[in-house]
Amino acid sequence: MPNPKRRHTRSRRDSRRASNWKLELGGLSVCPNKDCGRLKPPHSVCPHCGFYNGELIVARKEKKKKGEQPAGETGKGKT
């Protein structure tokens, strides 16, 4: 089996390795939820609204606004 006579440069080696890693973006589908309608991977839960096949699968957490406290807490120490 033949062997290389001379060493390949780092540039040549790295350019050969770099050509294979690029991935194509797979097909995307539109979220069927009427309030969302964003692009999502097919056959998966929508990462934006949490719906799949018309049903809520993952409930979204709502962000708290600054200065807002959870319900039932007054902000005072324990008494």
Distance bins in CASP14 RR format, pairs under 12 A and 6 or more apart:
PFRMAT RR
TARGET T0000
AUTHOR 0000-0000-0000
RMODE 2
METHOD distances of the structure
MODEL  1
4 12 0 0 0 0 0 1 0 0 0 0 0
4 13 0 0 0 0 0 1 0 0 0 0 0
6 12 0 0 0 0 0 1 0 0 0 0 0
7 13 0 0 0 0 1 0 0 0 0 0 0
8 14 0 0 0 0 1 0 0 0 0 0 0
8 15 0 0 0 0 0 1 0 0 0 0 0
8 16 0 0 0 0 1 0 0 0 0 0 0
8 17 0 0 0 0 0 1 0 0 0 0 0
9 15 0 0 0 0 1 0 0 0 0 0 0
9 16 0 0 0 0 0 1 0 0 0 0 0
10 16 0 0 0 0 0 1 0 0 0 0 0
10 17 0 0 0 0 0 1 0 0 0 0 0
10 18 0 0 0 0 0 1 0 0 0 0 0
11 17 0 0 0 0 0 1 0 0 0 0 0
11 18 0 0 0 0 0 1 0 0 0 0 0
12 18 0 0 0 0 0 1 0 0 0 0 0
12 19 0 0 0 0 0 1 0 0 0 0 0
13 19 0 0 0 0 0 1 0 0 0 0 0
14 20 0 0 0 0 0 1 0 0 0 0 0
14 21 0 0 0 0 0 1 0 0 0 0 0
15 21 0 0 0 0 0 1 0 0 0 0 0
25 39 0 0 0 0 0 1 0 0 0 0 0
25 41 0 0 0 0 1 0 0 0 0 0 0
26 39 0 0 0 0 0 1 0 0 0 0 0
26 40 0 0 0 0 0 1 0 0 0 0 0
26 41 1 0 0 1 0 0 0 0 0 0 0
26 42 0 0 0 0 1 0 0 0 0 0 0
26 44 0 0 0 0 0 1 0 0 0 0 0
27 39 0 0 0 0 1 0 0 0 0 0 0
27 40 0 0 0 0 0 1 0 0 0 0 0
27 41 1 0 0 1 0 0 0 0 0 0 0
27 42 1 0 0 1 0 0 0 0 0 0 0
27 43 0 0 0 0 0 1 0 0 0 0 0
27 44 0 0 0 0 0 1 0 0 0 0 0
28 37 0 0 0 0 0 1 0 0 0 0 0
28 38 0 0 0 0 1 0 0 0 0 0 0
28 39 1 0 1 0 0 0 0 0 0 0 0
28 40 1 0 0 1 0 0 0 0 0 0 0
28 41 1 0 0 1 0 0 0 0 0 0 0
28 42 1 0 0 1 0 0 0 0 0 0 0
28 43 0 0 0 0 0 1 0 0 0 0 0
28 44 0 0 0 0 0 1 0 0 0 0 0
28 46 0 0 0 0 0 1 0 0 0 0 0
28 47 0 0 0 0 0 1 0 0 0 0 0
29 36 0 0 0 0 0 1 0 0 0 0 0
29 37 0 0 0 0 1 0 0 0 0 0 0
29 38 0 0 0 0 0 1 0 0 0 0 0
29 39 1 0 0 1 0 0 0 0 0 0 0
29 40 1 0 0 1 0 0 0 0 0 0 0
29 41 1 0 0 1 0 0 0 0 0 0 0
29 42 1 0 1 0 0 0 0 0 0 0 0
29 43 0 0 0 0 1 0 0 0 0 0 0
29 44 0 0 0 0 1 0 0 0 0 0 0
29 46 0 0 0 0 1 0 0 0 0 0 0
29 52 0 0 0 0 0 1 0 0 0 0 0
29 53 0 0 0 0 0 1 0 0 0 0 0
30 36 0 0 0 0 1 0 0 0 0 0 0
30 37 1 0 1 0 0 0 0 0 0 0 0
30 38 1 0 0 1 0 0 0 0 0 0 0
30 39 1 0 0 1 0 0 0 0 0 0 0
30 40 1 0 0 1 0 0 0 0 0 0 0
30 41 0 0 0 0 0 1 0 0 0 0 0
30 42 0 0 0 0 1 0 0 0 0 0 0
30 46 0 0 0 0 1 0 0 0 0 0 0
30 48 0 0 0 0 0 1 0 0 0 0 0
30 49 0 0 0 0 0 1 0 0 0 0 0
30 51 0 0 0 0 0 1 0 0 0 0 0
31 37 1 0 1 0 0 0 0 0 0 0 0
31 38 1 0 1 0 0 0 0 0 0 0 0
31 39 1 0 0 1 0 0 0 0 0 0 0
31 40 1 0 1 0 0 0 0 0 0 0 0
31 41 0 0 0 0 0 1 0 0 0 0 0
31 42 0 0 0 0 0 1 0 0 0 0 0
31 44 0 0 0 0 0 1 0 0 0 0 0
31 45 0 0 0 0 1 0 0 0 0 0 0
31 46 1 0 1 0 0 0 0 0 0 0 0
31 47 0 0 0 0 1 0 0 0 0 0 0
31 48 1 0 0 1 0 0 0 0 0 0 0
31 49 1 0 0 1 0 0 0 0 0 0 0
31 50 0 0 0 0 1 0 0 0 0 0 0
31 51 1 0 0 1 0 0 0 0 0 0 0
31 52 0 0 0 0 1 0 0 0 0 0 0
31 53 0 0 0 0 0 1 0 0 0 0 0
31 54 0 0 0 0 1 0 0 0 0 0 0
32 38 0 0 0 0 0 1 0 0 0 0 0
32 39 0 0 0 0 0 1 0 0 0 0 0
32 40 0 0 0 0 1 0 0 0 0 0 0
32 42 0 0 0 0 0 1 0 0 0 0 0
32 45 0 0 0 0 0 1 0 0 0 0 0
32 46 0 0 0 0 1 0 0 0 0 0 0
32 49 0 0 0 0 0 1 0 0 0 0 0
32 50 0 0 0 0 0 1 0 0 0 0 0
32 51 1 0 0 1 0 0 0 0 0 0 0
32 52 0 0 0 0 1 0 0 0 0 0 0
32 53 1 0 0 1 0 0 0 0 0 0 0
32 54 1 0 1 0 0 0 0 0 0 0 0
32 55 0 0 0 0 0 1 0 0 0 0 0
33 40 0 0 0 0 1 0 0 0 0 0 0
33 45 0 0 0 0 0 1 0 0 0 0 0
33 46 1 0 0 1 0 0 0 0 0 0 0
33 47 0 0 0 0 0 1 0 0 0 0 0
33 48 0 0 0 0 1 0 0 0 0 0 0
33 49 1 0 1 0 0 0 0 0 0 0 0
33 50 1 0 0 1 0 0 0 0 0 0 0
33 51 1 0 1 0 0 0 0 0 0 0 0
33 52 0 0 0 0 1 0 0 0 0 0 0
33 53 0 0 0 0 0 1 0 0 0 0 0
33 54 1 0 0 1 0 0 0 0 0 0 0
33 55 0 0 0 0 1 0 0 0 0 0 0
33 56 0 0 0 0 1 0 0 0 0 0 0
33 57 0 0 0 0 0 1 0 0 0 0 0
33 60 0 0 0 0 0 1 0 0 0 0 0
34 49 0 0 0 0 0 1 0 0 0 0 0
34 51 0 0 0 0 1 0 0 0 0 0 0
34 54 0 0 0 0 1 0 0 0 0 0 0
35 46 0 0 0 0 0 1 0 0 0 0 0
35 48 0 0 0 0 1 0 0 0 0 0 0
35 49 1 0 0 1 0 0 0 0 0 0 0
35 50 0 0 0 0 0 1 0 0 0 0 0
35 51 0 0 0 0 1 0 0 0 0 0 0
35 54 0 0 0 0 0 1 0 0 0 0 0
35 56 0 0 0 0 0 1 0 0 0 0 0
35 60 0 0 0 0 0 1 0 0 0 0 0
36 45 0 0 0 0 0 1 0 0 0 0 0
36 46 1 0 1 0 0 0 0 0 0 0 0
36 47 0 0 0 0 0 1 0 0 0 0 0
36 48 1 0 1 0 0 0 0 0 0 0 0
36 49 1 0 1 0 0 0 0 0 0 0 0
36 50 0 0 0 0 1 0 0 0 0 0 0
36 51 1 0 0 1 0 0 0 0 0 0 0
36 52 0 0 0 0 0 1 0 0 0 0 0
36 54 0 0 0 0 0 1 0 0 0 0 0
36 56 0 0 0 0 0 1 0 0 0 0 0
36 60 0 0 0 0 0 1 0 0 0 0 0
37 46 0 0 0 0 1 0 0 0 0 0 0
37 48 0 0 0 0 1 0 0 0 0 0 0
37 49 0 0 0 0 1 0 0 0 0 0 0
37 50 0 0 0 0 0 1 0 0 0 0 0
37 51 0 0 0 0 1 0 0 0 0 0 0
37 54 0 0 0 0 0 1 0 0 0 0 0
38 46 1 0 0 1 0 0 0 0 0 0 0
38 47 0 0 0 0 1 0 0 0 0 0 0
38 48 1 0 1 0 0 0 0 0 0 0 0
38 49 1 0 0 1 0 0 0 0 0 0 0
38 50 0 0 0 0 0 1 0 0 0 0 0
38 51 0 0 0 0 0 1 0 0 0 0 0
39 46 0 0 0 0 1 0 0 0 0 0 0
39 47 0 0 0 0 0 1 0 0 0 0 0
39 48 0 0 0 0 1 0 0 0 0 0 0
40 46 1 0 1 0 0 0 0 0 0 0 0
40 47 1 0 0 1 0 0 0 0 0 0 0
40 48 1 0 0 1 0 0 0 0 0 0 0
40 49 0 0 0 0 1 0 0 0 0 0 0
40 50 0 0 0 0 1 0 0 0 0 0 0
40 51 0 0 0 0 1 0 0 0 0 0 0
40 52 0 0 0 0 1 0 0 0 0 0 0
40 53 0 0 0 0 0 1 0 0 0 0 0
41 47 0 0 0 0 1 0 0 0 0 0 0
41 48 0 0 0 0 0 1 0 0 0 0 0
41 52 0 0 0 0 0 1 0 0 0 0 0
42 52 0 0 0 0 0 1 0 0 0 0 0
42 53 0 0 0 0 0 1 0 0 0 0 0
43 52 0 0 0 0 1 0 0 0 0 0 0
43 53 0 0 0 0 1 0 0 0 0 0 0
44 50 0 0 0 0 1 0 0 0 0 0 0
44 51 0 0 0 0 0 1 0 0 0 0 0
44 52 1 0 0 1 0 0 0 0 0 0 0
44 53 0 0 0 0 0 1 0 0 0 0 0
44 57 0 0 0 0 1 0 0 0 0 0 0
44 58 0 0 0 0 0 1 0 0 0 0 0
45 51 1 0 0 1 0 0 0 0 0 0 0
45 52 1 0 1 0 0 0 0 0 0 0 0
45 53 0 0 0 0 1 0 0 0 0 0 0
45 54 0 0 0 0 0 1 0 0 0 0 0
45 55 0 0 0 0 1 0 0 0 0 0 0
45 56 0 0 0 0 1 0 0 0 0 0 0
45 57 1 0 1 0 0 0 0 0 0 0 0
45 58 1 0 1 0 0 0 0 0 0 0 0
45 59 0 0 0 0 0 1 0 0 0 0 0
45 60 0 0 0 0 0 1 0 0 0 0 0
46 52 1 0 0 1 0 0 0 0 0 0 0
46 53 0 0 0 0 0 1 0 0 0 0 0
46 54 0 0 0 0 1 0 0 0 0 0 0
46 55 0 0 0 0 0 1 0 0 0 0 0
46 56 0 0 0 0 0 1 0 0 0 0 0
46 57 0 0 0 0 1 0 0 0 0 0 0
46 58 0 0 0 0 1 0 0 0 0 0 0
46 60 0 0 0 0 0 1 0 0 0 0 0
47 57 0 0 0 0 0 1 0 0 0 0 0
47 58 0 0 0 0 1 0 0 0 0 0 0
47 60 0 0 0 0 1 0 0 0 0 0 0
48 58 0 0 0 0 0 1 0 0 0 0 0
48 60 0 0 0 0 1 0 0 0 0 0 0
49 55 0 0 0 0 0 1 0 0 0 0 0
49 56 0 0 0 0 1 0 0 0 0 0 0
49 57 0 0 0 0 1 0 0 0 0 0 0
49 58 0 0 0 0 1 0 0 0 0 0 0
49 59 0 0 0 0 0 1 0 0 0 0 0
49 60 1 0 0 1 0 0 0 0 0 0 0
50 56 1 0 0 1 0 0 0 0 0 0 0
50 57 1 0 1 0 0 0 0 0 0 0 0
50 58 1 0 1 0 0 0 0 0 0 0 0
50 59 1 0 0 1 0 0 0 0 0 0 0
50 60 1 0 0 1 0 0 0 0 0 0 0
50 61 0 0 0 0 0 1 0 0 0 0 0
51 57 1 0 0 1 0 0 0 0 0 0 0
51 58 0 0 0 0 1 0 0 0 0 0 0
51 59 0 0 0 0 0 1 0 0 0 0 0
51 60 0 0 0 0 1 0 0 0 0 0 0
52 58 0 0 0 0 1 0 0 0 0 0 0
62 68 0 0 0 0 0 1 0 0 0 0 0
62 70 0 0 0 0 0 1 0 0 0 0 0
64 70 1 0 0 1 0 0 0 0 0 0 0
64 71 0 0 0 0 0 1 0 0 0 0 0
64 73 0 0 0 0 0 1 0 0 0 0 0
67 73 0 0 0 0 0 1 0 0 0 0 0
67 75 0 0 0 0 0 1 0 0 0 0 0
68 75 0 0 0 0 0 1 0 0 0 0 0
69 75 1 0 0 1 0 0 0 0 0 0 0
69 76 0 0 0 0 0 1 0 0 0 0 0
END
